[in-house]
Amino acid sequence: MSQQWVPLLLLGLAGFLAGGVYSTWRNGSRGLAVALGVATALALGGAVAWLV
């Protein structure tokens, strides 16, 4: 896989996880939402770090 696709995949993963955060938060599973939020932040941070 070409290295230019990695940040795009990480950004897509971050978006997918952010949707999971929203969904689980609305359903009342706050602990899982926080865990997904951390994973979202890591994916987003990884994508930004890769681009910089």
PDB file of N, CA, C and O in Angstrom:
ATOM      1  N   MET A   1       0.844  -1.173   0.000  1.00  0.00           N
ATOM      2  CA  MET A   1       0.000   0.000   0.000  1.00  0.00           C
ATOM      3  C   MET A   1       0.891   1.239   0.000  1.00  0.00           C
ATOM      4  O   MET A   1       1.895   1.298   0.710  1.00  0.00           O
ATOM      5  N   SER A   2       0.515   2.204  -0.791  1.00  0.00           N
ATOM      6  CA  SER A   2       1.267   3.441  -0.858  1.00  0.00           C
ATOM      7  C   SER A   2       1.111   4.230   0.442  1.00  0.00           C
ATOM      8  O   SER A   2       0.059   4.191   1.080  1.00  0.00           O
ATOM      9  N   GLN A   3       2.154   4.935   0.818  1.00  0.00           N
ATOM     10  CA  GLN A   3       2.161   5.652   2.093  1.00  0.00           C
ATOM     11  C   GLN A   3       1.204   6.841   2.109  1.00  0.00           C
ATOM     12  O   GLN A   3       0.855   7.326   3.185  1.00  0.00           O
ATOM     13  N   GLN A   4       0.777   7.318   0.956  1.00  0.00           N
ATOM     14  CA  GLN A   4      -0.119   8.470   0.932  1.00  0.00           C
ATOM     15  C   GLN A   4      -1.550   8.103   1.333  1.00  0.00           C
ATOM     16  O   GLN A   4      -2.341   8.997   1.633  1.00  0.00           O
ATOM     17  N   TRP A   5      -1.893   6.853   1.346  1.00  0.00           N
ATOM     18  CA  TRP A   5      -3.243   6.418   1.711  1.00  0.00           C
ATOM     19  C   TRP A   5      -3.432   6.289   3.219  1.00  0.00           C
ATOM     20  O   TRP A   5      -4.565   6.300   3.700  1.00  0.00           O
ATOM     21  N   VAL A   6      -2.360   6.169   3.955  1.00  0.00           N
ATOM     22  CA  VAL A   6      -2.460   5.939   5.402  1.00  0.00           C
ATOM     23  C   VAL A   6      -3.206   7.069   6.112  1.00  0.00           C
ATOM     24  O   VAL A   6      -4.123   6.780   6.881  1.00  0.00           O
ATOM     25  N   PRO A   7      -2.857   8.354   5.893  1.00  0.00           N
ATOM     26  CA  PRO A   7      -3.604   9.401   6.603  1.00  0.00           C
ATOM     27  C   PRO A   7      -5.072   9.456   6.198  1.00  0.00           C
ATOM     28  O   PRO A   7      -5.931   9.769   7.023  1.00  0.00           O
ATOM     29  N   LEU A   8      -5.364   9.156   4.942  1.00  0.00           N
ATOM     30  CA  LEU A   8      -6.763   9.151   4.508  1.00  0.00           C
ATOM     31  C   LEU A   8      -7.547   8.033   5.194  1.00  0.00           C
ATOM     32  O   LEU A   8      -8.695   8.225   5.595  1.00  0.00           O
ATOM     33  N   LEU A   9      -6.925   6.881   5.323  1.00  0.00           N
ATOM     34  CA  LEU A   9      -7.593   5.784   6.023  1.00  0.00           C
ATOM     35  C   LEU A   9      -7.773   6.100   7.507  1.00  0.00           C
ATOM     36  O   LEU A   9      -8.802   5.764   8.093  1.00  0.00           O
ATOM     37  N   LEU A  10      -6.778   6.744   8.113  1.00  0.00           N
ATOM     38  CA  LEU A  10      -6.904   7.125   9.521  1.00  0.00           C
ATOM     39  C   LEU A  10      -7.999   8.171   9.717  1.00  0.00           C
ATOM     40  O   LEU A  10      -8.734   8.117  10.703  1.00  0.00           O
ATOM     41  N   LEU A  11      -8.113   9.116   8.796  1.00  0.00           N
ATOM     42  CA  LEU A  11      -9.188  10.105   8.890  1.00  0.00           C
ATOM     43  C   LEU A  11     -10.560   9.451   8.717  1.00  0.00           C
ATOM     44  O   LEU A  11     -11.514   9.812   9.405  1.00  0.00           O
ATOM     45  N   GLY A  12     -10.655   8.496   7.804  1.00  0.00           N
ATOM     46  CA  GLY A  12     -11.907   7.757   7.642  1.00  0.00           C
ATOM     47  C   GLY A  12     -12.256   6.960   8.884  1.00  0.00           C
ATOM     48  O   GLY A  12     -13.416   6.918   9.295  1.00  0.00           O
ATOM     49  N   LEU A  13     -11.257   6.330   9.482  1.00  0.00           N
ATOM     50  CA  LEU A  13     -11.470   5.583  10.720  1.00  0.00           C
ATOM     51  C   LEU A  13     -11.912   6.513  11.841  1.00  0.00           C
ATOM     52  O   LEU A  13     -12.798   6.168  12.623  1.00  0.00           O
ATOM     53  N   ALA A  14     -11.298   7.697  11.922  1.00  0.00           N
ATOM     54  CA  ALA A  14     -11.680   8.667  12.951  1.00  0.00           C
ATOM     55  C   ALA A  14     -13.137   9.099  12.779  1.00  0.00           C
ATOM     56  O   ALA A  14     -13.865   9.239  13.761  1.00  0.00           O
ATOM     57  N   GLY A  15     -13.550   9.304  11.560  1.00  0.00           N
ATOM     58  CA  GLY A  15     -14.948   9.670  11.305  1.00  0.00           C
ATOM     59  C   GLY A  15     -15.911   8.559  11.678  1.00  0.00           C
ATOM     60  O   GLY A  15     -16.970   8.808  12.254  1.00  0.00           O
ATOM     61  N   PHE A  16     -15.541   7.345  11.350  1.00  0.00           N
ATOM     62  CA  PHE A  16     -16.366   6.186  11.703  1.00  0.00           C
ATOM     63  C   PHE A  16     -16.486   6.048  13.217  1.00  0.00           C
ATOM     64  O   PHE A  16     -17.570   5.806  13.748  1.00  0.00           O
ATOM     65  N   LEU A  17     -15.363   6.204  13.899  1.00  0.00           N
ATOM     66  CA  LEU A  17     -15.369   6.107  15.357  1.00  0.00           C
ATOM     67  C   LEU A  17     -16.149   7.251  15.990  1.00  0.00           C
ATOM     68  O   LEU A  17     -16.827   7.049  16.998  1.00  0.00           O
ATOM     69  N   ALA A  18     -16.064   8.446  15.417  1.00  0.00           N
ATOM     70  CA  ALA A  18     -16.820   9.585  15.946  1.00  0.00           C
ATOM     71  C   ALA A  18     -18.325   9.321  15.851  1.00  0.00           C
ATOM     72  O   ALA A  18     -19.079   9.707  16.744  1.00  0.00           O
ATOM     73  N   GLY A  19     -18.755   8.680  14.797  1.00  0.00           N
ATOM     74  CA  GLY A  19     -20.152   8.288  14.697  1.00  0.00           C
ATOM     75  C   GLY A  19     -20.533   7.290  15.774  1.00  0.00           C
ATOM     76  O   GLY A  19     -21.640   7.341  16.312  1.00  0.00           O
ATOM     77  N   GLY A  20     -19.623   6.386  16.089  1.00  0.00           N
ATOM     78  CA  GLY A  20     -19.856   5.438  17.165  1.00  0.00           C
ATOM     79  C   GLY A  20     -19.940   6.123  18.518  1.00  0.00           C
ATOM     80  O   GLY A  20     -20.736   5.727  19.370  1.00  0.00           O
ATOM     81  N   VAL A  21     -19.117   7.155  18.722  1.00  0.00           N
ATOM     82  CA  VAL A  21     -19.180   7.927  19.968  1.00  0.00           C
ATOM     83  C   VAL A  21     -20.556   8.563  20.112  1.00  0.00           C
ATOM     84  O   VAL A  21     -21.179   8.469  21.170  1.00  0.00           O
ATOM     85  N   TYR A  22     -21.019   9.192  19.077  1.00  0.00           N
ATOM     86  CA  TYR A  22     -22.334   9.849  19.113  1.00  0.00           C
ATOM     87  C   TYR A  22     -23.447   8.852  19.398  1.00  0.00           C
ATOM     88  O   TYR A  22     -24.326   9.100  20.223  1.00  0.00           O
ATOM     89  N   SER A  23     -23.397   7.729  18.708  1.00  0.00           N
ATOM     90  CA  SER A  23     -24.441   6.717  18.868  1.00  0.00           C
ATOM     91  C   SER A  23     -24.445   6.114  20.265  1.00  0.00           C
ATOM     92  O   SER A  23     -25.503   5.986  20.881  1.00  0.00           O
ATOM     93  N   THR A  24     -23.274   5.744  20.770  1.00  0.00           N
ATOM     94  CA  THR A  24     -23.230   5.118  22.092  1.00  0.00           C
ATOM     95  C   THR A  24     -23.538   6.119  23.200  1.00  0.00           C
ATOM     96  O   THR A  24     -24.111   5.749  24.225  1.00  0.00           O
ATOM     97  N   TRP A  25     -23.166   7.376  23.007  1.00  0.00           N
ATOM     98  CA  TRP A  25     -23.472   8.393  24.019  1.00  0.00           C
ATOM     99  C   TRP A  25     -24.989   8.581  24.127  1.00  0.00           C
ATOM    100  O   TRP A  25     -25.528   8.702  25.226  1.00  0.00           O
ATOM    101  N   ARG A  26     -25.665   8.604  22.985  1.00  0.00           N
ATOM    102  CA  ARG A  26     -27.126   8.779  22.998  1.00  0.00           C
ATOM    103  C   ARG A  26     -27.833   7.570  23.597  1.00  0.00           C
ATOM    104  O   ARG A  26     -28.909   7.712  24.178  1.00  0.00           O
ATOM    105  N   ASN A  27     -27.248   6.389  23.466  1.00  0.00           N
ATOM    106  CA  ASN A  27     -27.866   5.185  24.014  1.00  0.00           C
ATOM    107  C   ASN A  27     -27.545   4.983  25.485  1.00  0.00           C
ATOM    108  O   ASN A  27     -28.046   4.040  26.096  1.00  0.00           O
ATOM    109  N   GLY A  28     -26.730   5.840  26.062  1.00  0.00           N
ATOM    110  CA  GLY A  28     -26.486   5.795  27.483  1.00  0.00           C
ATOM    111  C   GLY A  28     -25.261   5.024  27.922  1.00  0.00           C
ATOM    112  O   GLY A  28     -25.005   4.913  29.121  1.00  0.00           O
ATOM    113  N   SER A  29     -24.503   4.495  26.995  1.00  0.00           N
ATOM    114  CA  SER A  29     -23.292   3.756  27.360  1.00  0.00           C
ATOM    115  C   SER A  29     -22.116   4.721  27.379  1.00  0.00           C
ATOM    116  O   SER A  29     -21.325   4.778  26.438  1.00  0.00           O
ATOM    117  N   ARG A  30     -22.014   5.479  28.465  1.00  0.00           N
ATOM    118  CA  ARG A  30     -21.032   6.555  28.553  1.00  0.00           C
ATOM    119  C   ARG A  30     -19.596   6.034  28.561  1.00  0.00           C
ATOM    120  O   ARG A  30     -18.722   6.641  27.940  1.00  0.00           O
ATOM    121  N   GLY A  31     -19.337   4.932  29.247  1.00  0.00           N
ATOM    122  CA  GLY A  31     -17.982   4.396  29.313  1.00  0.00           C
ATOM    123  C   GLY A  31     -17.459   3.984  27.947  1.00  0.00           C
ATOM    124  O   GLY A  31     -16.318   4.286  27.596  1.00  0.00           O
ATOM    125  N   LEU A  32     -18.290   3.297  27.182  1.00  0.00           N
ATOM    126  CA  LEU A  32     -17.891   2.890  25.836  1.00  0.00           C
ATOM    127  C   LEU A  32     -17.708   4.106  24.936  1.00  0.00           C
ATOM    128  O   LEU A  32     -16.814   4.131  24.091  1.00  0.00           O
ATOM    129  N   ALA A  33     -18.557   5.115  25.120  1.00  0.00           N
ATOM    130  CA  ALA A  33     -18.433   6.334  24.315  1.00  0.00           C
ATOM    131  C   ALA A  33     -17.105   7.028  24.593  1.00  0.00           C
ATOM    132  O   ALA A  33     -16.468   7.540  23.673  1.00  0.00           O
ATOM    133  N   VAL A  34     -16.681   7.049  25.858  1.00  0.00           N
ATOM    134  CA  VAL A  34     -15.404   7.672  26.197  1.00  0.00           C
ATOM    135  C   VAL A  34     -14.255   6.877  25.580  1.00  0.00           C
ATOM    136  O   VAL A  34     -13.309   7.463  25.052  1.00  0.00           O
ATOM    137  N   ALA A  35     -14.332   5.543  25.643  1.00  0.00           N
ATOM    138  CA  ALA A  35     -13.288   4.707  25.047  1.00  0.00           C
ATOM    139  C   ALA A  35     -13.213   4.919  23.534  1.00  0.00           C
ATOM    140  O   ALA A  35     -12.122   4.996  22.970  1.00  0.00           O
ATOM    141  N   LEU A  36     -14.352   5.013  22.890  1.00  0.00           N
ATOM    142  CA  LEU A  36     -14.363   5.283  21.454  1.00  0.00           C
ATOM    143  C   LEU A  36     -13.843   6.686  21.158  1.00  0.00           C
ATOM    144  O   LEU A  36     -13.198   6.907  20.132  1.00  0.00           O
ATOM    145  N   GLY A  37     -14.119   7.626  22.044  1.00  0.00           N
ATOM    146  CA  GLY A  37     -13.607   8.980  21.876  1.00  0.00           C
ATOM    147  C   GLY A  37     -12.092   9.021  21.937  1.00  0.00           C
ATOM    148  O   GLY A  37     -11.453   9.747  21.177  1.00  0.00           O
ATOM    149  N   VAL A  38     -11.521   8.242  22.839  1.00  0.00           N
ATOM    150  CA  VAL A  38     -10.058   8.162  22.930  1.00  0.00           C
ATOM    151  C   VAL A  38      -9.489   7.555  21.651  1.00  0.00           C
ATOM    152  O   VAL A  38      -8.490   8.039  21.119  1.00  0.00           O
ATOM    153  N   ALA A  39     -10.130   6.494  21.159  1.00  0.00           N
ATOM    154  CA  ALA A  39      -9.671   5.876  19.917  1.00  0.00           C
ATOM    155  C   ALA A  39      -9.804   6.848  18.740  1.00  0.00           C
ATOM    156  O   ALA A  39      -8.955   6.869  17.848  1.00  0.00           O
ATOM    157  N   THR A  40     -10.867   7.647  18.741  1.00  0.00           N
ATOM    158  CA  THR A  40     -11.048   8.659  17.697  1.00  0.00           C
ATOM    159  C   THR A  40      -9.923   9.684  17.740  1.00  0.00           C
ATOM    160  O   THR A  40      -9.362  10.044  16.706  1.00  0.00           O
ATOM    161  N   ALA A  41      -9.599  10.150  18.940  1.00  0.00           N
ATOM    162  CA  ALA A  41      -8.534  11.135  19.084  1.00  0.00           C
ATOM    163  C   ALA A  41      -7.187  10.566  18.640  1.00  0.00           C
ATOM    164  O   ALA A  41      -6.392  11.270  18.017  1.00  0.00           O
ATOM    165  N   LEU A  42      -6.929   9.305  18.955  1.00  0.00           N
ATOM    166  CA  LEU A  42      -5.672   8.676  18.531  1.00  0.00           C
ATOM    167  C   LEU A  42      -5.598   8.548  17.012  1.00  0.00           C
ATOM    168  O   LEU A  42      -4.553   8.821  16.421  1.00  0.00           O
ATOM    169  N   ALA A  43      -6.688   8.139  16.380  1.00  0.00           N
ATOM    170  CA  ALA A  43      -6.696   8.006  14.920  1.00  0.00           C
ATOM    171  C   ALA A  43      -6.522   9.370  14.257  1.00  0.00           C
ATOM    172  O   ALA A  43      -5.778   9.504  13.286  1.00  0.00           O
ATOM    173  N   LEU A  44      -7.209  10.374  14.783  1.00  0.00           N
ATOM    174  CA  LEU A  44      -7.100  11.716  14.214  1.00  0.00           C
ATOM    175  C   LEU A  44      -5.697  12.284  14.438  1.00  0.00           C
ATOM    176  O   LEU A  44      -5.115  12.889  13.538  1.00  0.00           O
ATOM    177  N   GLY A  45      -5.171  12.087  15.622  1.00  0.00           N
ATOM    178  CA  GLY A  45      -3.810  12.549  15.906  1.00  0.00           C
ATOM    179  C   GLY A  45      -2.777  11.851  15.047  1.00  0.00           C
ATOM    180  O   GLY A  45      -1.813  12.473  14.600  1.00  0.00           O
ATOM    181  N   GLY A  46      -2.971  10.564  14.813  1.00  0.00           N
ATOM    182  CA  GLY A  46      -2.054   9.832  13.942  1.00  0.00           C
ATOM    183  C   GLY A  46      -2.080  10.327  12.518  1.00  0.00           C
ATOM    184  O   GLY A  46      -1.043  10.413  11.860  1.00  0.00           O
ATOM    185  N   ALA A  47      -3.276  10.656  12.039  1.00  0.00           N
ATOM    186  CA  ALA A  47      -3.397  11.175  10.670  1.00  0.00           C
ATOM    187  C   ALA A  47      -2.726  12.537  10.536  1.00  0.00           C
ATOM    188  O   ALA A  47      -2.033  12.806   9.555  1.00  0.00           O
ATOM    189  N   VAL A  48      -2.940  13.391  11.531  1.00  0.00           N
ATOM    190  CA  VAL A  48      -2.318  14.718  11.482  1.00  0.00           C
ATOM    191  C   VAL A  48      -0.803  14.606  11.597  1.00  0.00           C
ATOM    192  O   VAL A  48      -0.069  15.290  10.885  1.00  0.00           O
ATOM    193  N   ALA A  49      -0.343  13.755  12.483  1.00  0.00           N
ATOM    194  CA  ALA A  49       1.106  13.568  12.640  1.00  0.00           C
ATOM    195  C   ALA A  49       1.723  13.009  11.357  1.00  0.00           C
ATOM    196  O   ALA A  49       2.834  13.390  10.988  1.00  0.00           O
ATOM    197  N   TRP A  50       1.027  12.130  10.692  1.00  0.00           N
ATOM    198  CA  TRP A  50       1.544  11.544   9.458  1.00  0.00           C
ATOM    199  C   TRP A  50       1.664  12.617   8.373  1.00  0.00           C
ATOM    200  O   TRP A  50       2.616  12.615   7.592  1.00  0.00           O
ATOM    201  N   LEU A  51       0.697  13.530   8.332  1.00  0.00           N
ATOM    202  CA  LEU A  51       0.706  14.576   7.311  1.00  0.00           C
ATOM    203  C   LEU A  51       1.761  15.642   7.600  1.00  0.00           C
ATOM    204  O   LEU A  51       2.280  16.269   6.676  1.00  0.00           O
ATOM    205  N   VAL A  52       2.078  15.847   8.866  1.00  0.00           N
ATOM    206  CA  VAL A  52       3.061  16.870   9.227  1.00  0.00           C
ATOM    207  C   VAL A  52       4.415  16.255   9.127  1.00  0.00           C
ATOM    208  O   VAL A  52       5.417  16.923   9.385  1.00  0.00           O
TER     209      VAL A  52
END
